[in-house]
Amino acid sequence: MDRAQKADLVADLNRTFAEVNVVVVTRNLGMTVAQSTVLRNKMRDAGASYKVSKNKLAKIALDGTNYLSLGDMLTGPVGLATSVDPVAAAKVAVEFAKTNDKFEIVGGAMGATVLDVEGVKALATMPSLDELRAKLVGLLVAPATKLATITQAPAAQIARVLSAYAEKEAA
């Protein structure tokens, strides 16, 4: 890798760190290409990404971002799972770590807040941004639905009473 490629990689990583809301640092000792591909696909499906980079270049890319504290975690063969949704990368990483013994979580960060392994696992148990939005929409729509049901009920009762009278007179 020449200097220009390294500079492009550092700039790309720096841009990524500036845009995301969470970074999960993982250690991937002995993972196969197929396993890495499965992990990347799961991350992509969840709206996250997973990159393996040289630790020295990643440390350089951390400069000027909120994730400067992650530099201590970048030792050995590590991968960086990132996502704009604060929960997506953590969820996929924790689920993948349960099924693959060669993949472990080292820690992570949400902005300037450093997370240890337990912090990442706790983050993974939280509902995602889309789930929270769905719950909020459900809470907002529920009163309107109840109001529509309540206003329709008297009209339906009147219709049933009139129908009953009509049937009684017809008989």
N, C-alpha and C positions, 0 to 999 in steps of 0.2 A: 504494500500500500504506500503510495507516494504522498508527499506533503499536501498536495492539492486535494487528494481523496480524504486524507485525515481532516483537513480544514473543513471540507464539505460535511463530513460525518459529525464533527464537533458542532458546526452551525445547525445542522438538522436536529441533533440531540438537544441543543440549547433552545431551539424553537419549540421542540416537544415539551421540554420542562416548563417553558413559559406558558404553554396553552393548557396543560392538564391540571386536574385538581388532586390527583393521587398518583403516587409512584410506589410500587411494591418491588422490593429487591428480593430476588430468588436465587438459590444455588441449584445448579443443574449438573450434578456429577454423573457422567456416563449415560445421559439420555441419548436415545437414538434419534436419527433424523425423522423417522415416522412419529415418534412421540412428540418431538418438537413441532412437527407440522400439525398434529392433533391439537396441541396446546395453542398454537397460533390461530387455528381455525376457530376454536372455542372463544378465544379472546376477541377475534374479529366479529363473531356473531353477537357478542355481548357489548360491542361498541368500544372495545379496548384494544391495545396492541401490546406485543411482546417482542423485545429486541435484546439481542446479545451483542455487547460491544466490549471493546478493550477498556479495562478499568481506568487506565490513565486518561484516555480520551473522554470517558464519561465524567471523570473528576474535573477535567478542564471545562466540559460543557455545563457543569453545575454552577460555575462562577456566574454571578449576576442573577441567580434565580432564588426562589424560596427554598429550594431543596439542597442547599449547600451542606446541610448536616448529614446528608446521605453518604458523603465521601468516606466516612469510617466503615461503612458496610460494604464498600466495593473492594473486596479481597477475594481472590480465587475466581473460579468460573461462575460468574453471576449473570443473571438476566434481569431486565427491567420491564415490568408490566405497568403500563400507564393507561389512564382513562380520564375523560372529562367528567364523567359520572363518578362521584367519589366512592361508589360501592362496586362498580362493575369489575374492575381489575382485581380487587381483593376477593370478590366472590369466586371468580373463575380460578384464581391461583389457589385458594384454599380447597376448592372442590378437586382440582387436579392433583394437589398434594396428597389428598386422601387416597387416591387410586394409584399413585406412582411413588414408589419409595426412593427413586433417584432424584426427586424434585422436592426441595424444601424451601420454606419461606424464611428469609433472614430478617426482614423488617420492612419498613416503608416510611412514608411521610405523606401528610396532607398539608401542603404548603409548608410553613415553618414548623408544624407540629410533627415531631418524630414519633413513629409507631414501632413498638417491638412486635414480636411474633404474635403475642396475645392481642395486641391492639389491632393488628391486621385481621386476626380471626374474629374479633368483636365487630370490626367494620364490615366484614363479610356477612354477618348475621342481620345487618340492618336492611330494611327494604330499599330497593333501588329508587332512583329519581322518578322513573316512569311509574313504579308502583305507588309512590307517594302522590304523584299527580292523579292517578286513577282514584285513589282513596279520597282525595280532595274534591274531585269532580263528583264522585258518588255522594259525598256529604252535601255538596251544593245542590245536586239534582233531587235528592230525597225529599226535601220539603215541598218542592213543586209537584212531585209525583203524588205525595200524600194529599196535597191540596186538590189536585185534579180528581183523585179518587173520591174525596169527600164531597166535592161539588157534583159529581156524577151520581152519587148514591141516592139523593132525594129524587132526582128525575127518574131513576130506574125504579124506585119504589112506587112512585106515582104511576108509572107505566104498568107495573104489575097489578096495582089496585084497579086501574081502569080496565085492564085485560080481564081481570077476575070478574068485574061487574058485567063486562060485555059477554063473557061466557055464561054467567048466571042468567042474564036476560035472554040469551039465545036458547038456553035449555028449557 
